[in-house]
Amino acid sequence: METPTYIALSRQMVLQRQMDVVANNLANANTPGFKTEELVSSEYKIKAGRPLKLSYVQDFATARDFRDGPLKPTGNDLDLAIQGDGFFVVQTPQGNRYTRMGRFQLDADGQIVTSQGYPVLAGGAPIVINPDDGPINVAEDGSISTDRARDGTQQQVVGRLDIVSFADRNAMVPEGENLFSAANQAARPVNTDLGTANVGLPVDGTATPGSSTKIMRGMLEDSNVTTITEMTNMIQVTRNYQSTQNFLDTEHQRLMKAIDQISTSS
């Protein structure tokens, strides 16, 4: 097999995986907290025998765009969105995991949990609330309080959400259900406008003073996928794949013609 065929096949393999990434982005365009993924590839240029630009391509990772998605009001007191840097910390059977998905609820034991039933952590422990203590309020700094008198006169703080960040967010490993593991990175607390949160967590470095991170109550962070961009990417990938396939078909015909001519002359 000649070098141009190898090159074309390497390109098709990368395009196929790129299509998988684009399709996954589109499938999660309405998933709260989802972050757009992009394929990362490398290129190895080859010295061609004539004035052509040839290169192998190979994908080796996916990168995520961690920019904030738009906020959508829901009216649910336990729907929370992080505005700025940071992740919620949840307790799973596999250990602590991290998410931007803030669709929480109370379970039968009064714990604030994710939709999968994983406890949300505050100060390194699950948050337990007496449902008879009145409306739940979550402040911008992540403090959770209840109104025991149900008239605003007897507020009781029950905890403060753990909001953490990591030195290299792209090194975090996705594990499904919009959860990430830390990939051996230590979580570090994120400052909010009202002080430093999460003092009970292991710290790698210090939080950034004056951080603009806020917890927005009654809102969810939408996916930051731009649908029109991903549709354009899908069309471009399809065209590139078809163009490469046309090249392979032409190359195959050239080789077969050469074989026929050699066979006829021998």
C-alpha positions in Angstrom: 0.0 0.0 0.0 1.4 3.4 -1.0 1.9 6.3 1.3 -1.0 8.4 0.0 -3.4 5.6 0.9 -2.1 5.4 4.4 -2.4 9.2 4.7 -6.0 9.1 3.5 -6.9 6.3 5.9 -5.4 8.1 8.8 -7.5 11.1 7.9 -10.7 9.1 7.7 -10.1 7.5 11.1 -9.7 11.0 12.7 -12.8 12.3 10.9 -14.8 9.3 12.1 -13.9 10.0 15.7 -14.4 13.7 15.2 -18.0 12.9 14.0 -18.5 11.0 17.3 -17.5 14.0 19.3 -19.7 16.4 17.3 -22.7 14.0 17.6 -22.2 13.7 21.4 -22.1 17.5 21.6 -25.4 17.8 19.7 -27.0 15.0 21.8 -26.2 17.0 25.0 -27.1 20.4 23.7 -30.0 20.5 26.3 -28.1 18.7 29.1 -27.6 21.2 32.1 -24.0 21.7 32.9 -22.6 19.9 29.8 -19.4 21.3 28.3 -18.6 21.2 24.6 -15.9 18.7 23.7 -13.3 19.1 20.9 -11.0 16.5 19.3 -7.3 17.1 19.8 -5.1 15.7 17.0 -1.5 15.8 15.9 0.0 16.1 12.4 3.2 14.5 11.0 4.3 16.1 7.8 5.9 13.9 5.1 8.5 15.0 2.5 6.8 14.2 -0.8 8.7 13.4 -4.0 6.9 16.2 -5.8 5.5 19.6 -4.7 2.7 18.1 -2.5 1.8 18.7 1.1 1.3 15.3 2.7 0.9 14.5 6.4 -0.4 11.8 8.7 -2.9 12.8 11.3 -3.7 11.1 14.6 -6.1 12.0 17.4 -5.0 11.5 21.0 -7.4 13.3 23.3 -10.5 15.4 23.7 -10.5 18.8 25.2 -13.5 20.6 26.9 -14.6 24.2 26.7 -15.3 25.0 30.4 -16.8 28.5 29.7 -20.0 29.1 31.5 -23.2 28.1 29.8 -26.3 30.4 29.9 -28.4 30.4 33.1 -32.0 29.3 32.9 -34.5 30.2 35.7 -36.5 27.2 37.0 -38.1 28.5 40.1 -37.0 25.4 42.1 -35.1 26.4 45.3 -32.8 23.4 45.0 -31.9 24.0 41.3 -28.4 25.7 41.7 -26.0 27.1 39.1 -22.4 28.0 39.5 -21.6 31.4 38.0 -17.8 31.4 37.4 -15.2 28.8 38.2 -15.9 25.7 40.3 -17.7 22.4 40.7 -20.2 20.9 43.1 -18.8 17.9 45.1 -21.0 14.8 45.3 -20.4 11.6 47.2 -20.6 8.4 45.1 -19.8 4.7 45.8 -16.5 5.3 43.9 -15.5 8.3 46.0 -16.1 12.1 45.6 -17.0 13.2 42.1 -17.5 16.7 40.7 -20.2 18.3 38.5 -21.7 21.5 37.2 -25.1 19.9 37.1 -27.0 21.6 40.0 -30.4 19.8 39.7 -30.7 18.7 43.4 -33.5 17.4 45.5 -34.3 16.1 49.0 -34.3 12.4 49.6 -36.4 10.5 52.2 -33.7 11.1 54.8 -33.7 14.9 54.3 -30.3 14.8 52.4 -29.7 17.1 49.5 -28.9 14.7 46.6 -28.4 14.6 42.9 -31.0 13.1 40.5 -29.0 9.9 40.8 -29.3 9.9 44.6 -25.7 10.9 45.4 -25.3 13.2 48.4 -24.1 16.8 47.8 -21.3 17.7 50.2 -20.9 20.7 52.5 -17.8 20.9 54.6 -16.9 17.4 53.4 -20.2 15.8 54.7 -23.7 15.3 53.3 -26.3 18.1 54.0 -29.2 17.0 56.1 -32.3 19.2 56.3 -35.5 18.9 58.4 -38.2 19.4 55.8 -40.4 20.8 58.6 -38.0 23.7 59.1 -39.6 25.8 56.4 -38.3 27.1 53.0 -34.7 26.4 52.0 -32.5 29.3 51.0 -29.1 29.1 49.3 -27.0 32.3 49.4 -24.6 33.3 46.7 -21.7 32.1 48.8 -23.2 28.6 49.0 -24.6 28.9 52.5 -27.7 26.8 53.0 -30.3 28.0 55.6 -33.9 27.2 56.6 -36.6 29.4 57.9 -37.7 27.6 61.1 -40.3 30.2 62.0 -41.6 30.2 58.3 -41.8 34.0 58.5 -38.2 35.0 58.0 -37.5 35.7 61.7 -35.6 32.5 62.6 -33.0 31.6 59.9 -30.8 28.6 60.7 -27.6 27.9 58.6 -27.2 24.2 58.1 -24.1 24.1 56.0 -22.1 25.6 53.1 -21.7 23.9 49.8 -18.3 22.6 48.8 -17.3 24.4 45.6 -13.9 23.4 44.3 -11.6 24.0 41.4 -8.6 22.2 39.9 -5.3 23.3 38.4 -5.9 21.4 35.1 -9.6 21.0 34.4 -8.9 19.3 31.1 -7.2 16.5 33.0 -10.4 15.6 34.8 -11.9 12.3 33.6 -15.6 12.2 32.6 -17.5 9.3 34.1 -21.0 9.7 32.7 -24.1 11.4 34.3 -22.2 14.7 34.0 -19.7 13.7 36.7 -16.0 14.0 36.6 -13.2 12.4 38.7 -10.2 14.5 39.6 -7.5 12.3 38.0 -5.2 12.5 41.0 -5.5 16.2 41.3 -6.2 17.8 44.7 -9.4 19.8 45.0 -8.9 23.4 46.1 -11.6 25.7 47.4 -13.0 28.5 45.4 -13.6 31.9 47.0 -17.0 33.5 46.6 -17.8 37.2 47.0 -18.7 36.6 50.6 -15.6 34.7 51.8 -13.6 31.5 51.4 -15.7 28.4 51.2 -15.1 24.7 51.8 -12.4 24.9 54.4 -12.8 21.2 55.2 -11.4 20.1 51.8 -7.9 19.1 50.9 -6.2 22.2 49.5 -3.7 22.3 46.7 -2.6 25.9 46.7 -5.0 28.7 47.7 -8.2 30.1 46.3 -8.0 33.2 44.2 -8.8 36.3 46.2 -11.8 38.2 45.0 -13.1 35.4 42.9 -16.4 36.2 41.2 -17.8 32.7 41.7 -21.5 32.8 42.8 -24.2 30.2 43.5 -27.4 31.2 41.7 -30.5 29.8 43.4 -33.5 28.7 41.3 -31.5 28.4 38.1 -29.7 25.8 36.1 -26.6 26.3 33.9 -27.5 25.2 30.4 -25.1 23.3 28.1 -22.6 25.7 26.4 -23.0 23.8 23.1 -23.7 26.1 20.2 -26.0 24.0 18.1 -25.5 25.9 14.8 -21.7 25.6 15.2 -21.9 21.9 15.8 -24.2 21.4 12.8 -21.7 23.3 10.7 -18.9 21.1 12.0 -21.0 18.0 11.2 -21.5 19.1 7.6 -17.8 19.9 7.2 -16.7 16.6 8.6 -19.1 14.8 6.3 -17.7 16.6 3.3 -14.1 16.0 4.3 -14.8 12.3 4.7 -16.5 12.0 1.3 -13.6 13.9 -0.3 -11.1 11.5 1.3 -13.2 8.5 0.1 -13.2 9.9 -3.4 -9.4 10.2 -3.3 -9.2 6.5 -2.1 -11.5 5.4 -4.9 -9.4 7.2 -7.5 -6.1 5.8 -6.0 -7.6 2.3 -6.1 -8.5 2.7 -9.8 -5.0 4.0 -10.5 -3.4 1.0 -8.9 -5.6 -1.5 -10.6 -4.9 0.2 -14.0 -1.2 -0.1 -13.3 -1.5 -3.7 -12.4 -3.4 -4.4 -15.6 -0.8 -2.7 -17.7 2.1 -4.6 -16.0 0.2 -7.9 -16.4 -0.5 -7.2 -20.1 3.1 -6.3 -20.9 4.7 -9.3 -19.1 
